[in-house]
Amino acid sequence: MNGIMYRRFGTLRVDLDVDFDQPSRPHLITQVLACCSTPERGWSSDESGLWKLSVGARIAGLLRITACSGDAKFPVRRTCKTCGEAMELELTVDELLERHAAADGPITVSLGNDEVIVRRPTGNDQLSWQERQYADEREARNAIIRTLVVAASGSWTADSPVPYRVFDAVEKVMRLQDPLVSLAADVRCPHCGTQHPYEIDLEALALERLRLLQREVLQDVYRLVRHFHWTESQIFAIPPWRRAQYLALLRRDEDARNEVLH
């Protein structure tokens, strides 16, 4: 866990400062991790340290925050590529984190007599790639692979253009050894019985769940402000369990008034 513990999102005033509409996903993920992390064993969880985490570790952090914020399951909805019917796959955070636990250290890719050793991408890598302009997909893939290559032996060296076979082999092995980064699941359609692979964007799933939670917290704050005329600071100075009690009392009073009106 890289010496970091994560707390529930939506309990502190700083959680309302997270801008889920910002265009840079790496910045958004870093902001969420920073506001919900608690460093342990001398490891600093300031933003510079969080940018250095591997992409897989950053996704695992998002999953942990989502799980402790209320739900450890992700329903994934897809449309069958054969019959067009809707279907649903359920992923659990425990299952996903178990896959991540085995992902650590450099990755060795063998291609016949050639061998390429690559490191796992970090948040800093994502930021760097996002800020660069590429002429085409080949140039982008070439730059990404070169960023990650630690060593290469055989007919291809790190100074020559990256062959497509290296692209394909590295991506295939990284998909297997760093599953949270580019998760794919084979899903069998319950309607027609065919099975197809589907890409699953775990970052998007976790961030959308946290966005909805933030919206719920804003609605709760609005109700408390409107009824008690408290400030945001006063509301978040109250422990979450007591805020929940106040909200329950407000709902009880509203239900009672609605019954009288009807």
C-alpha positions in Angstrom: 0.0 0.0 0.0 3.1 2.3 -0.3 2.7 3.3 3.4 -0.6 5.2 2.8 -4.0 4.7 4.4 -7.1 6.1 2.8 -10.2 7.6 4.5 -13.8 7.9 3.5 -14.5 10.6 0.9 -17.1 13.2 1.7 -16.5 13.6 5.4 -14.3 16.8 5.4 -14.7 20.3 4.0 -11.7 19.8 1.7 -13.6 17.1 -0.2 -15.9 19.7 -1.7 -12.9 21.5 -3.2 -12.3 18.5 -5.6 -13.2 19.7 -9.1 -14.5 16.6 -10.9 -15.0 18.6 -14.1 -11.3 19.6 -14.6 -10.0 18.4 -17.9 -6.9 16.6 -16.6 -7.7 13.2 -15.2 -4.2 12.7 -13.7 -4.5 16.0 -11.8 -8.0 15.0 -10.6 -6.8 11.6 -9.4 -3.9 13.2 -7.5 -6.3 15.7 -5.9 -8.6 12.9 -4.7 -5.7 10.8 -3.4 -4.1 13.8 -1.6 -7.2 14.9 0.2 -8.1 11.3 1.4 -4.7 9.9 2.2 -3.0 9.6 5.6 0.8 8.8 5.5 2.2 6.1 7.6 5.6 4.6 8.4 7.3 7.8 7.5 6.1 7.9 3.9 4.9 11.3 2.8 1.6 11.5 0.9 2.0 15.0 -0.4 1.3 15.6 -4.1 4.9 15.1 -5.2 4.9 11.6 -3.7 1.5 10.7 -5.1 2.7 11.7 -8.6 5.6 9.2 -8.2 3.3 6.2 -7.5 2.7 3.8 -10.3 -0.5 4.2 -12.3 -1.7 0.8 -10.9 -1.1 2.0 -7.3 -2.9 5.2 -8.0 -5.9 3.3 -9.3 -5.8 0.9 -6.3 -5.9 4.0 -4.0 -9.0 5.3 -5.8 -10.6 1.9 -5.4 -9.8 1.8 -1.6 -11.2 5.3 -1.2 -14.4 4.3 -3.1 -14.8 1.1 -1.0 -14.4 2.8 2.4 -16.8 5.6 1.2 -19.8 3.2 1.0 -19.7 0.6 -1.7 -17.1 -2.0 -2.6 -18.8 -3.2 -5.8 -18.9 -1.8 -9.3 -21.7 -2.8 -11.7 -20.4 -2.5 -15.2 -23.0 -2.3 -18.0 -22.2 -3.2 -21.5 -24.1 -4.0 -24.8 -23.5 -7.4 -26.4 -21.4 -7.0 -29.5 -23.4 -9.9 -31.2 -27.1 -9.4 -30.3 -27.1 -5.8 -29.0 -28.8 -6.7 -25.7 -27.8 -5.0 -22.4 -25.8 -7.0 -19.9 -24.2 -6.3 -16.6 -20.9 -7.5 -14.9 -20.2 -6.9 -11.2 -16.7 -6.2 -10.1 -15.7 -6.1 -6.4 -12.9 -4.0 -5.0 -11.4 -6.9 -3.1 -11.1 -8.9 -6.3 -9.5 -6.0 -8.1 -7.1 -5.3 -5.3 -6.1 -8.9 -5.2 -5.1 -8.7 -8.8 -3.1 -5.5 -8.1 -1.2 -7.2 -5.1 0.8 -9.3 -7.5 1.8 -6.3 -9.7 5.2 -5.0 -8.6 8.7 -4.2 -10.0 10.0 -4.0 -13.6 8.4 -6.1 -16.3 10.5 -8.3 -18.6 9.2 -8.9 -22.1 10.9 -11.6 -24.2 10.6 -11.6 -28.0 12.6 -14.6 -29.3 16.3 -13.6 -28.9 15.3 -10.1 -27.8 14.5 -9.0 -24.3 13.0 -5.7 -23.1 12.7 -4.6 -19.5 10.2 -1.8 -18.8 9.2 -0.1 -15.6 5.6 0.6 -14.6 4.2 4.0 -15.7 3.7 6.6 -13.0 1.4 9.6 -12.5 4.3 11.8 -13.6 4.5 9.8 -16.8 0.8 10.3 -17.5 1.2 14.0 -17.0 4.2 14.2 -19.3 2.5 12.2 -22.1 -0.6 14.4 -21.8 1.4 17.6 -22.1 3.2 16.5 -25.3 1.9 16.8 -28.9 2.3 13.8 -31.2 2.1 13.6 -35.0 0.3 10.2 -35.0 -0.3 7.1 -32.9 3.0 5.5 -33.9 4.9 8.5 -32.6 2.9 8.5 -29.4 3.4 4.8 -28.7 7.1 5.1 -29.6 7.5 8.0 -27.0 5.6 6.1 -24.3 7.6 2.9 -24.8 10.9 4.8 -24.8 9.9 6.5 -21.5 9.4 3.1 -19.8 12.3 1.1 -21.2 14.9 0.3 -18.6 17.1 -2.0 -20.7 16.9 -3.8 -24.1 19.0 -6.5 -25.6 19.1 -8.4 -28.9 18.3 -7.0 -32.4 16.5 -3.9 -31.0 18.1 -1.3 -28.8 16.7 1.7 -27.0 18.3 4.1 -29.6 16.5 2.7 -32.7 12.9 3.2 -33.7 10.6 0.9 -31.7 9.3 -1.9 -33.9 5.6 -2.8 -33.9 6.3 -6.2 -32.5 7.9 -4.5 -29.4 4.8 -2.3 -29.0 2.5 -5.3 -29.2 4.5 -7.5 -26.9 5.0 -4.9 -24.2 1.4 -3.9 -24.2 0.3 -7.5 -24.0 2.6 -8.4 -21.1 1.8 -5.2 -19.2 -1.9 -5.9 -19.5 -1.3 -9.2 -17.8 1.1 -8.0 -15.2 -0.5 -4.6 -14.4 -4.2 -5.5 -14.7 -5.7 -2.4 -13.1 -4.2 -0.1 -15.7 -5.8 -1.7 -18.7 -8.4 -4.1 -17.4 -10.2 -6.3 -19.9 -12.8 -8.8 -19.0 -14.3 -11.6 -21.1 -18.1 -11.4 -20.6 -20.6 -14.0 -21.8 -23.9 -12.6 -22.9 -26.8 -14.1 -21.0 -29.1 -13.6 -24.0 -27.2 -15.1 -26.9 -24.4 -17.0 -25.2 -21.5 -15.4 -27.1 -18.4 -14.2 -25.2 -16.4 -11.0 -26.0 -13.6 -9.1 -24.3 -14.6 -5.6 -23.0 -12.3 -2.8 -21.9 -13.1 -1.5 -18.4 -11.9 2.0 -17.3 -11.5 1.6 -13.5 -10.4 5.2 -13.1 -13.6 6.5 -14.7 -15.8 4.1 -12.7 -14.2 5.2 -9.3 -14.2 8.9 -10.2 -17.9 8.8 -11.2 -18.8 7.1 -8.0 -16.9 9.8 -6.0 -18.5 12.6 -8.0 -22.0 11.3 -7.2 -21.0 11.1 -3.5 -19.7 14.6 -3.5 -23.1 15.7 -5.0 -24.9 14.0 -2.2 -22.8 15.7 0.4 -23.4 19.1 -1.2 -27.2 18.4 -1.1 -26.9 17.5 2.6 -24.9 20.7 3.3 -27.5 22.7 1.4 -30.3 21.3 3.6 -28.5 22.0 6.8 -27.5 25.5 5.7 -31.1 26.3 4.6 -32.6 24.9 7.9 -30.1 25.9 10.6 -28.3 28.8 8.8 -24.9 27.2 9.6 -21.8 27.9 7.5 -20.0 25.1 5.7 -17.2 25.4 8.3 -19.7 24.9 11.2 -21.3 22.0 9.4 -18.0 20.1 8.9 -17.0 20.8 12.4 -19.8 18.5 13.5 -18.8 14.8 13.4 -20.3 12.9 10.4 -22.4 10.6 12.5 -24.0 13.7 14.2 -24.6 15.4 10.9 -26.4 12.2 9.8 -28.6 12.4 12.9 -29.6 16.0 12.1 -30.4 15.0 8.5 -32.5 12.1 9.7 -34.5 14.5 12.0 -35.0 16.9 9.1 -36.3 14.0 6.9 -38.6 12.9 9.7 -40.1 16.4 10.1 -40.5 16.7 6.3 -42.3 13.4 6.1 -44.6 14.4 9.0 -45.4 17.7 7.2 -46.1 15.9 3.9 -48.5 13.5 5.7 -50.4 16.5 7.1 -50.7 18.1 3.7 -52.0 15.0 2.1 
